Amino acid sequence: MEYDVVVGLEIHLELKTATKMFSSSPYAFKDPANSDTGEIDLAHPGTLPCVNKEAVRKAIEACTALNLTIDPLIRFDRKNYYYSDLPKGYQITQQFHPIGRNGYIEIFVDGKYKKIRINRIHMEEDTAKQFHLFDETLIDYNRAGVPLLELVSEPDMASGEEAALYLEKLRQTLNYLEVSDVKMEEGSMRCDVNVSIKAKGSEVFGTKVEIKNLNSINNVKNAIDYEAHRQQKCLENGEAIIQETRRFDEKSQTTVSMRKKEGSVDYKYFPEPNIFPIRLSEDFIADIQKNMPELPDAKFKRYVNDFGLSDYDADLIIANKNLCAYFDEIMQEKVNAKLTANLLSSELSGILSKNNLSFADNPISAHHFAALVKMIDKGEVSSKQGKEILNEMLKGEDPESIAKEKGMKQLSDESAILAIVTSVLDDNPQSISDFKNGKDRALGYLVGQVMKRSKGQANPKLANELVTKELAKR
């Protein structure tokens, strides 16, 4: 029997704000344990929450970028449960009043675009972080109260690959927005997966299994693929799929049962009494949307349509935010876009990597790089010489000075090269005779002699053209 895989993702995203969701406490991932806490975070008696305006701004940016309808009335709910990572004994969230509904993003899979719907985005506060040791649990309350967005997709993905593409597209978009630093390895982007299978073509969904706290895109893909295969084997063996929560074991690349779900938990939700509803003005929302940075999809279209880059080159540049910003700065100087893209991806990337540098640490100014592109494009230096110059540019020198110092500047004066060509042909009558008799290698030899007499400075393309033209006259 054939089956369809049904996948939905729930993503928790820490917002990139200076302070927490409802207090002025700072937060940084590497700060010492329990150093970023305050009375409000720990719910001391008499303290009251105050909504972080910057968190609301970033939530609006995320909703806009992901095509959600924004609710201008901000309302919070209280989710009650008692657990050691929740100092208040409740969490302030937007269970019934999400800031955004009914959005989508598109992924490119199997040669076409597929729309993945996003059910909702809501704001809430994060919990503390627990460290489970052999016989005790340590708690770091730094994370308690950090602003979170929860993004809930519809079950529109049909494989681990599609989920990975969705997650990567989401991460790229939110990173360009600077809504979050989206570092899964640091927990600022955390992913829970819901997986079920159903008979191929059926409208009836199977029993859903949740996989918690996946910390990399690769783990998301592998966990989904394994779990879908596990569920299929269960059904083929006549076993029922149990609704449960599982975790992904990286070592064995399998999912492992954590706990069964026998019913929904009653969190006794009610409206948060300490935060009155906040009505956002149309002007406030419009101003945020008007000042948003250019997003990856818009950049892709601009690179392909305006600069004539291939889809591959455009994707390659956009994949690295710092590289993309560098490319945009270079293109302000009206240089050859294709040549620029090639030099960046094939040459500069390798040079930086060899020197243990990233594009964020790149010491070569955009102005100097643009100058090198112009020199190569005009034929003032060869591509090979351009690579050598690029290595030297790491020291901060401009390409013109390097080329001059190393005697690399190409000779592109046609009359000067023609004089060299004429003298070479006059000195090599046998090579002219060989060429006339169909020996093509003679042309290469003559061009080589021109390059030798010019000390490698003659424009190779122009030298080849002039030698061929002069041979035809003899």
HELIX and SHEET records of a PDB file:
HELIX    1   1 LYS A   53  ALA A   65  1                                  13    
HELIX    2   2 TYR A  141  ARG A  143  5                                   3    
HELIX    3   3 GLY A  160  LEU A  177  1                                  18    
HELIX    4   4 MET A  184  GLU A  186  5                                   3    
HELIX    5   5 ILE A  217  GLU A  236  1                                  20    
HELIX    6   6 GLU A  282  LYS A  290  1                                   9    
HELIX    7   7 PRO A  296  ASN A  305  1                                  10    
HELIX    8   8 ASP A  311  ILE A  318  1                                   8    
HELIX    9   9 LYS A  321  MET A  331  1                                  11    
HELIX   10  10 ALA A  337  ASN A  342  1                                   6    
HELIX   11  11 LEU A  343  LEU A  348  3                                   6    
HELIX   12  12 SER A  349  LYS A  354  1                                   6    
HELIX   13  13 PHE A  359  ASP A  361  5                                   3    
HELIX   14  14 ALA A  366  ASP A  377  1                                  12    
HELIX   15  15 SER A  383  MET A  393  1                                  11    
HELIX   16  16 PRO A  399  GLU A  405  1                                   7    
HELIX   17  17 GLU A  414  ASP A  427  1                                  14    
HELIX   18  18 PRO A  429  LYS A  436  1                                   8    
HELIX   19  19 ARG A  441  ARG A  453  1                                  13    
HELIX   20  20 PRO A  460  LYS A  473  1                                  14    
SHEET    1   A 9 THR A  69  ILE A  70  0                                        
SHEET    2   A 9 GLY A 100  VAL A 109 -1                                        
SHEET    3   A 9 LYS A 112  GLU A 125 -1                                        
SHEET    4   A 9 PRO A 147  SER A 153 -1                                        
SHEET    5   A 9 TYR A   3  GLU A  14 -1                                        
SHEET    6   A 9 MET A 189  ALA A 199 -1                                        
SHEET    7   A 9 VAL A 209  LEU A 214 -1                                        
SHEET    8   A 9 GLU A 244  ASP A 249  1                                        
SHEET    9   A 9 THR A 254  LYS A 260 -1                                        
SHEET    1   B 2 LEU A  73  ILE A  74  0                                        
SHEET    2   B 2 ILE A 278  ARG A 279 -1                                        
SHEET    1   C 3 TYR A  90  THR A  93  0                                        
SHEET    2   C 3 ASP A  77  ASN A  80 -1                                        
SHEET    3   C 3 PHE A 270  PRO A 271 -1                                        
SHEET    1   D 2 LYS A 129  HIS A 132  0                                        
SHEET    2   D 2 THR A 137  ASP A 140 -1                                        
END                                                                             
